[in-house]
Amino acid sequence: MALIVQKFGGTSVGTVDRIENVAERIKKFRDHGDDIVVVVSAMSGETNRLVALAQSIDEKPHAREYDVLLSTGEQVTIALLSMALNKRGVPARSYTGTQVHILTDSAHNKARILDIEERNMRNNLNEGKVIVVAGFQGVDEEGNITTLGRGGSDTTAVALAAALKADECQIYTDVDGVYTTDPRVVPEARRLDKITFEEMLEMASLGSKVLQIRAVEFAGKYNVPLRVLSSFDEPNFDLDDSSKDSSNGTLITYEEDDMEQALISGIAFNRDEAKLTILGVPDKPGVAYSILGPIGDSNVEIDMIIQNIGADGTTDFTFTVHRNDFEDAKQVLTGVANDLGAREVQGDDKIVKISLVGVGMRSHAGIASKMFKTLAEEGININMISTSEIKISVVVDEKYLELGVRTLHSAFGLEQKTV
C-alpha cells in the first residue's frame, strides 16, 4: 500500500463527465489498496470567469476580497468530485484550504505556504477515506483566505505530499509527461521517462509550461518524487509498485547514475523575450547598478545581461526582459541614458530564447561549440549567450525559433532514446 497525492488540473475536471472519469481513476487506485489524497483546480475556464466578474466591478479589485472570490472555483470542484466518489462507494471528504489549515503568509494573490496541519487528514486516511483538497488556496494567521497565484494547485499538491511524507505526488494534466521539447514544434519529440529536479527547474524557468517552478522547487527541497501523467490515459499498474501509474508519465527525481549518460535532456524555448541596449555609457564603477537599479525599481525582471567594453572608454550594456515589459523598460532606460550621457538606446522585441538543458553537460565538453556550429550551418545568428552548469541559452531572431529548435533537436539525437 502506498500513500499518493494526485493533482488534477482544470482541463481534467473541466466538465461533469471528466469529473466522473477522475473519480473512476481514483477508485482504481483505492481498489489496489493505495491511500489517496486528491488536489483539484477549478473547472477549466472558471477562474477566468471569476476574474472577469471582479474586474467588471473594479479593474483593480481589493486584494483580500479578490482571494475570497477566486477561491470559490476550487470549492465547487472538491464538492462535485467527492459526490462522484461517494456515489461509487468510495468514502470521500472534501476540504478547502482553510479547513485543511494550509497556513500561508498574508501576500494576497501570491501567498506562500508556511505550514500544513496534517492531523485531520491523517485521521481520515486511517478511516479509509479519500481526501479531496482545494488547490491554489490557504489561510493566513488572521484567518483570511489567501491564494497562491496561477498554477498554485501544483504547489498545494507537492506541499501536501511533503507534509504527509507521501510515496509519490502525481500531477495529471492534458499531456502525458515531459518531452524533449514541445511536440507542436518538433513532432518527433520524445517523452522522457525520468528527469532530474535540477533539469526540470531549468526547463520550467526557460519556457516549459508543464509544471510551475514553485512546485518543482518544493518537491526538490523536500525530496518528493513527482510524476507528470495524462488524465486521459488509462492507468496500468506495475504489480511490484502500485504507487506508480506506469502506463505513461515522467518521473522527476534526484540525479541517478544512469541519467549521466544523457548529454541533453531537453530543449526549452521562450517566445516572450525582448532586449534593450544602452550604448556609450561611461565605463566606471557602479554603472551597472545605475542602469539596472531603476529597471528593478519599476518592477521589471531582467534575464540575460551582456556588457561590452569599448576602446573609447565607454561600455555598451544589453539585457533582456519579458516582452510585456518592453515598452515600460525602454522608457525607464531612456531616462537613465539621459542622466548618464549615453549615446543611444536600442530595443528589439522580435527575439526568442532557445536553451539546451542536461545534467550531462557537467561531465562532457563540446556541447556549446556543437550548438553554435549547428545554428551557424543553418544561417542562424546568435545575439546573446548565457550558460550555467546544466544549460546553454542563446537569443536569436524570432523568425528562426522553429528552425533552431528542430535543428538542435536532431543534432543532439533527442528523437532516439539514449542508452
C-alpha positions as CSV (number, residue, x, y, z in Angstrom):
1,M,0.0,0.0,0.0
2,A,1.3,3.5,-0.9
3,L,0.2,7.0,0.0
4,I,-0.2,9.0,-3.2
5,V,-1.1,12.7,-3.7
6,Q,-2.8,13.2,-7.0
7,K,-3.5,16.6,-8.6
8,F,-5.9,17.2,-11.4
9,G,-5.9,20.5,-13.3
10,G,-8.7,22.5,-14.7
11,T,-8.9,20.6,-18.0
12,S,-9.0,17.2,-16.3
13,V,-12.1,18.4,-14.2
14,G,-13.5,20.7,-16.9
15,T,-16.9,19.0,-17.1
16,V,-19.1,16.8,-15.0
17,D,-18.2,13.8,-17.3
18,R,-14.5,14.4,-16.8
19,I,-15.0,14.7,-13.0
20,E,-16.8,11.3,-13.2
21,N,-13.8,9.9,-15.1
22,V,-11.4,11.2,-12.5
23,A,-13.5,9.5,-9.8
24,E,-13.2,6.2,-11.7
25,R,-9.4,6.6,-11.9
26,I,-9.2,7.3,-8.1
27,K,-11.4,4.3,-7.4
28,K,-9.0,2.0,-9.3
29,F,-6.1,3.2,-7.1
30,R,-8.2,2.6,-4.0
31,D,-9.1,-0.9,-5.3
32,H,-5.4,-1.5,-5.5
33,G,-5.1,-0.6,-1.8
34,D,-3.5,2.8,-2.1
35,D,-4.3,5.7,0.2
36,I,-5.2,8.8,-1.9
37,V,-5.2,12.5,-1.3
38,V,-6.6,14.4,-4.3
39,V,-5.9,18.1,-5.1
40,V,-8.0,19.8,-7.7
41,S,-8.1,23.0,-9.6
42,A,-11.2,25.0,-10.5
43,M,-13.1,23.7,-13.6
44,S,-11.5,24.9,-16.8
45,G,-12.5,28.5,-17.5
46,E,-14.0,29.1,-14.1
47,T,-11.1,31.2,-12.7
48,N,-11.2,33.4,-15.8
49,R,-14.9,33.8,-15.3
50,L,-14.4,34.9,-11.7
51,V,-11.6,37.3,-12.7
52,A,-13.9,38.9,-15.3
53,L,-16.7,39.3,-12.7
54,A,-14.3,41.0,-10.3
55,Q,-12.9,43.3,-13.0
56,S,-16.5,44.3,-14.0
57,I,-16.8,45.8,-10.6
58,D,-13.3,47.2,-10.2
59,E,-10.3,47.0,-12.6
60,K,-8.0,46.6,-9.6
61,P,-10.1,44.7,-7.1
62,H,-9.4,44.8,-3.3
63,A,-6.8,42.0,-2.8
64,R,-8.4,40.3,0.2
65,E,-11.9,40.2,-1.5
66,Y,-10.3,39.0,-4.7
67,D,-8.9,36.0,-3.0
68,V,-12.3,35.3,-1.4
69,L,-13.9,35.3,-4.8
70,L,-11.2,33.3,-6.7
71,S,-11.1,30.5,-4.0
72,T,-14.7,29.6,-4.7
73,G,-13.8,27.9,-8.0
74,E,-12.0,25.0,-6.4
75,Q,-14.7,24.7,-3.8
76,V,-17.2,23.7,-6.5
77,T,-14.8,21.0,-7.8
78,I,-14.0,19.4,-4.5
79,A,-17.7,19.0,-3.7
80,L,-18.5,17.5,-7.1
81,L,-15.6,15.1,-7.1
82,S,-16.4,14.0,-3.5
83,M,-20.0,13.4,-4.6
84,A,-18.8,11.3,-7.5
85,L,-16.5,9.2,-5.3
86,N,-19.2,8.6,-2.6
87,K,-21.6,7.5,-5.3
88,R,-19.1,4.8,-6.3
89,G,-18.8,3.5,-2.8
90,V,-15.5,5.3,-2.2
91,P,-15.8,7.3,1.1
92,A,-14.5,10.8,0.4
93,R,-14.2,14.0,2.4
94,S,-13.7,17.5,0.8
95,Y,-11.6,20.2,2.4
96,T,-11.0,23.8,1.5
97,G,-7.5,25.2,2.1
98,T,-8.8,26.8,5.3
99,Q,-10.3,23.6,6.6
100,V,-7.0,21.7,6.0
101,H,-5.3,24.7,7.5
102,I,-2.8,25.3,4.8
103,L,-1.1,28.2,6.6
104,T,0.3,30.9,4.3
105,D,1.8,34.4,4.6
106,S,-0.5,37.3,4.0
107,A,0.6,38.2,0.5
108,H,-2.9,38.1,-1.2
109,N,-3.0,36.7,-4.7
110,K,0.6,35.3,-4.4
111,A,0.8,33.8,-0.9
112,R,3.5,31.3,0.1
113,I,2.8,28.2,2.2
114,L,4.3,28.2,5.7
115,D,2.8,25.1,7.3
116,I,0.2,22.4,6.9
117,E,-1.9,20.8,9.6
118,E,-1.9,17.2,8.8
119,R,-3.8,15.7,11.8
120,N,-7.3,15.7,10.3
121,M,-6.1,14.3,7.0
122,R,-4.2,11.5,8.8
123,N,-7.3,10.6,10.8
124,N,-9.4,10.5,7.6
125,L,-6.9,8.3,5.8
126,N,-6.8,5.9,8.7
127,E,-10.6,5.7,8.4
128,G,-10.2,4.7,4.8
129,K,-11.4,8.0,3.3
130,V,-10.2,9.6,0.1
131,I,-9.3,13.3,0.9
132,V,-10.2,15.9,-1.7
133,V,-8.5,19.2,-1.2
134,A,-9.0,22.5,-2.9
135,G,-5.8,23.6,-4.6
136,F,-4.5,27.1,-5.0
137,Q,-5.6,28.4,-1.6
138,G,-4.8,28.7,2.1
139,V,-5.4,30.8,5.1
140,D,-3.1,33.4,6.9
141,E,-2.6,33.7,10.7
142,E,-5.6,36.1,10.9
143,G,-8.0,33.7,9.2
144,N,-8.0,35.5,5.9
145,I,-8.4,33.3,2.7
146,T,-5.3,33.6,0.5
147,T,-4.5,32.3,-2.9
148,L,-1.1,31.1,-4.2
149,G,-1.2,32.6,-7.7
150,R,-1.9,31.0,-11.1
151,G,-0.7,27.4,-11.1
152,G,-0.8,27.2,-7.3
153,S,-2.6,23.9,-7.3
154,D,0.6,22.2,-8.3
155,T,2.3,23.7,-5.3
156,T,-0.6,22.7,-3.0
157,A,-0.2,19.1,-4.1
158,V,3.5,19.0,-3.6
159,A,3.3,20.7,-0.2
160,L,0.7,18.1,1.0
161,A,2.8,15.3,-0.3
162,A,5.8,16.7,1.7
163,A,3.7,17.2,4.8
164,L,2.2,13.7,4.6
165,K,5.5,12.1,3.5
166,A,3.7,10.6,0.5
167,D,5.3,8.0,-1.6
168,E,4.7,10.0,-4.8
169,C,3.0,13.1,-6.0
170,Q,1.3,12.7,-9.3
171,I,0.4,15.7,-11.4
172,Y,-2.3,14.9,-14.0
173,T,-2.6,17.2,-17.0
174,D,-3.6,17.2,-20.6
175,V,-0.1,16.0,-21.7
176,D,1.3,12.6,-20.8
177,G,4.7,13.8,-19.5
178,V,7.7,16.0,-20.0
179,Y,9.0,15.9,-23.6
180,T,12.5,16.6,-25.0
181,T,10.8,19.7,-26.5
182,D,7.3,21.0,-27.5
183,P,5.8,18.3,-29.8
184,R,3.9,21.0,-31.6
185,V,7.2,22.4,-32.8
186,V,9.0,19.0,-33.2
187,P,6.6,16.2,-33.8
188,E,9.4,13.7,-33.2
189,A,9.9,14.9,-29.6
190,R,10.3,12.1,-27.2
191,R,8.6,11.7,-23.8
192,L,11.2,11.4,-21.0
193,D,10.9,8.5,-18.6
194,K,12.9,10.5,-16.0
195,I,14.3,14.0,-15.5
196,T,16.1,15.5,-12.5
197,F,14.6,18.2,-10.3
198,E,17.5,20.4,-11.4
199,E,16.8,19.9,-15.1
200,M,13.0,20.4,-14.6
201,L,13.6,23.7,-12.8
202,E,15.7,24.9,-15.7
203,M,13.1,23.7,-18.2
204,A,10.3,25.4,-16.3
205,S,12.2,28.7,-15.9
206,L,13.2,28.7,-19.6
207,G,9.8,28.3,-21.0
208,S,8.4,24.8,-20.5
209,K,4.8,25.1,-19.3
210,V,4.3,21.6,-17.9
211,L,4.9,22.4,-14.3
212,Q,5.1,25.5,-12.1
213,I,8.6,26.4,-10.9
214,R,7.4,26.8,-7.3
215,A,6.1,23.2,-7.3
216,V,9.3,21.8,-8.6
217,E,11.3,23.8,-6.1
218,F,9.1,22.5,-3.3
219,A,9.4,18.9,-4.5
220,G,13.2,19.1,-4.7
221,K,13.6,20.8,-1.3
222,Y,11.5,18.1,0.4
223,N,12.6,15.2,-1.8
224,V,9.0,14.4,-3.0
225,P,9.0,12.1,-6.1
226,L,7.0,14.0,-8.7
227,R,5.4,12.3,-11.7
228,V,3.6,14.0,-14.6
229,L,0.9,12.0,-16.3
230,S,-2.1,12.4,-18.6
231,S,-5.5,12.3,-17.0
232,F,-6.9,10.9,-20.3
233,D,-4.8,7.7,-20.3
234,E,-5.9,4.5,-18.5
235,P,-3.7,3.6,-15.6
236,N,-1.6,0.5,-15.9
237,F,-0.4,-0.7,-12.5
238,D,3.0,-2.2,-12.0
239,L,2.4,-5.2,-9.9
240,D,5.6,-4.6,-8.0
241,D,4.7,-1.0,-7.2
242,S,1.1,0.1,-7.4
243,S,2.0,3.7,-6.5
244,K,3.3,4.3,-10.0
245,D,0.8,4.8,-12.8
246,S,3.3,3.1,-15.1
247,S,1.3,3.4,-18.3
248,N,2.9,6.7,-19.1
249,G,4.4,9.8,-17.5
250,T,7.7,11.3,-16.5
251,L,9.2,10.9,-13.0
252,I,11.1,13.9,-11.7
253,T,13.6,12.8,-9.1
254,Y,17.2,13.3,-7.9
255,E,20.0,12.6,-10.3
256,E,20.8,8.9,-10.9
257,D,23.9,7.3,-12.3
258,D,22.2,6.2,-15.5
259,M,21.0,9.7,-16.1
260,E,24.5,11.0,-16.5
261,Q,24.8,9.3,-19.9
262,A,22.3,11.7,-21.5
263,L,24.2,14.8,-22.6
264,I,21.0,16.8,-23.2
265,S,17.6,16.0,-21.7
266,G,15.6,18.7,-23.5
267,I,15.3,21.9,-25.4
268,A,13.2,24.7,-23.9
269,F,12.3,27.9,-25.6
270,N,10.6,31.2,-24.7
271,R,8.8,33.4,-27.2
272,D,8.2,36.2,-24.7
273,E,11.7,37.8,-24.9
274,A,12.8,41.4,-25.7
275,K,16.2,43.0,-25.4
276,L,17.3,46.5,-24.7
277,T,20.8,48.1,-25.3
278,I,22.2,51.3,-23.9
279,L,25.2,52.4,-26.0
280,G,28.2,54.6,-25.0
281,V,27.8,54.6,-21.2
282,P,30.9,55.8,-19.2
283,D,32.9,52.7,-18.0
284,K,33.2,53.3,-14.3
285,P,32.3,51.6,-11.0
286,G,28.6,51.4,-10.3
287,V,27.4,51.9,-13.9
288,A,25.7,48.5,-13.9
289,Y,23.6,49.5,-10.9
290,S,22.9,52.9,-12.4
291,I,21.3,51.1,-15.3
292,L,19.7,48.1,-13.7
293,G,18.6,49.7,-10.4
294,P,15.9,51.9,-12.0
295,I,14.7,48.9,-14.1
296,G,14.3,46.8,-11.0
297,D,12.6,49.6,-9.1
298,S,10.0,49.7,-11.9
299,N,9.2,46.0,-11.1
300,V,10.7,44.7,-14.3
301,E,12.6,41.4,-14.1
302,I,15.8,41.1,-16.0
303,D,17.1,37.8,-17.5
304,M,20.3,37.8,-19.6
305,I,22.9,40.5,-19.4
306,I,25.9,41.3,-21.6
307,Q,28.4,44.2,-21.1
308,N,30.9,45.1,-23.8
309,I,33.8,47.5,-23.1
310,G,34.8,49.8,-25.9
311,A,38.2,51.1,-26.8
312,D,37.0,54.7,-26.2
313,G,36.4,54.2,-22.5
314,T,32.7,53.6,-22.8
315,T,30.6,50.5,-22.4
316,D,27.6,49.0,-24.2
317,F,25.1,47.3,-21.9
318,T,22.5,44.8,-23.2
319,F,19.8,42.9,-21.2
320,T,16.6,41.0,-21.9
321,V,13.2,41.4,-20.3
322,H,9.7,39.9,-20.8
323,R,8.1,41.2,-23.9
324,N,5.2,42.6,-21.9
325,D,7.6,44.8,-20.0
326,F,9.5,46.0,-23.1
327,E,7.9,49.4,-23.5
328,D,8.0,50.3,-19.8
329,A,11.6,49.2,-19.5
330,K,12.6,51.1,-22.7
331,Q,11.0,54.3,-21.2
332,V,12.9,53.9,-18.0
333,L,16.2,53.1,-19.8
334,T,15.8,56.3,-22.0
335,G,15.6,58.3,-18.8
336,V,18.7,56.6,-17.5
337,A,20.6,57.2,-20.8
338,N,19.9,61.0,-20.5
339,D,21.2,61.0,-16.9
340,L,24.4,59.1,-17.8
341,G,25.0,60.9,-21.0
342,A,24.8,57.7,-23.1
343,R,24.9,57.8,-26.9
344,E,21.8,55.8,-27.7
345,V,19.1,53.3,-26.6
346,Q,18.1,50.5,-28.9
347,G,15.4,47.9,-28.5
348,D,14.2,44.7,-30.1
349,D,11.0,42.8,-29.2
350,K,11.3,40.3,-32.0
351,I,13.7,37.8,-30.4
352,V,13.4,34.4,-28.7
353,K,15.5,32.3,-26.4
354,I,16.4,28.7,-27.1
355,S,18.0,26.6,-24.4
356,L,19.7,23.2,-24.1
357,V,19.3,21.6,-20.7
358,G,21.0,18.5,-19.4
359,V,23.0,17.3,-16.3
360,G,25.4,15.5,-18.7
361,M,26.9,18.9,-19.6
362,R,28.8,18.7,-16.3
363,S,31.0,15.9,-17.5
364,H,31.1,16.4,-21.2
365,A,32.9,19.1,-23.2
366,G,32.0,20.5,-26.6
367,I,28.2,20.9,-26.1
368,A,28.4,24.7,-26.6
369,S,30.6,24.5,-29.7
370,K,28.3,21.9,-31.2
371,M,25.3,24.0,-30.5
372,F,26.9,27.1,-32.1
373,K,28.1,25.2,-35.1
374,T,24.6,23.7,-35.7
375,L,23.0,27.1,-35.7
376,A,25.6,28.6,-37.9
377,E,25.2,25.9,-40.5
378,E,21.5,27.0,-40.7
379,G,22.4,30.7,-41.0
380,I,21.0,31.5,-37.6
381,N,22.9,34.4,-35.9
382,I,23.3,34.3,-32.2
383,N,22.6,37.7,-30.4
384,M,23.3,36.7,-26.8
385,I,24.6,33.7,-24.9
386,S,24.1,32.6,-21.3
387,T,25.4,29.4,-19.6
388,S,25.2,27.5,-16.4
389,E,26.5,24.0,-15.3
390,I,23.5,22.3,-17.0
391,K,22.1,24.8,-19.6
392,I,23.2,26.9,-22.5
393,S,20.8,29.6,-23.7
394,V,21.0,31.7,-26.9
395,V,18.9,34.6,-28.1
396,V,18.1,34.6,-31.8
397,D,15.6,36.4,-34.1
398,E,12.1,35.1,-33.6
399,K,11.8,34.0,-37.2
400,Y,14.4,31.3,-36.5
401,L,12.7,29.8,-33.5
402,E,11.2,26.6,-35.0
403,L,14.1,26.0,-37.4
404,G,16.6,26.4,-34.5
405,V,14.7,24.1,-32.1
406,R,14.2,21.4,-34.8
407,T,17.8,21.5,-36.0
408,L,19.2,21.3,-32.4
409,H,16.8,18.5,-31.5
410,S,18.0,16.5,-34.4
411,A,21.7,17.4,-34.0
412,F,21.7,16.1,-30.4
413,G,19.8,12.9,-31.2
414,L,16.8,13.6,-29.0
415,E,14.4,11.7,-31.2
416,Q,16.0,8.4,-30.2
417,K,16.3,7.3,-26.6
418,T,19.9,7.4,-25.3
419,V,21.0,4.1,-23.9
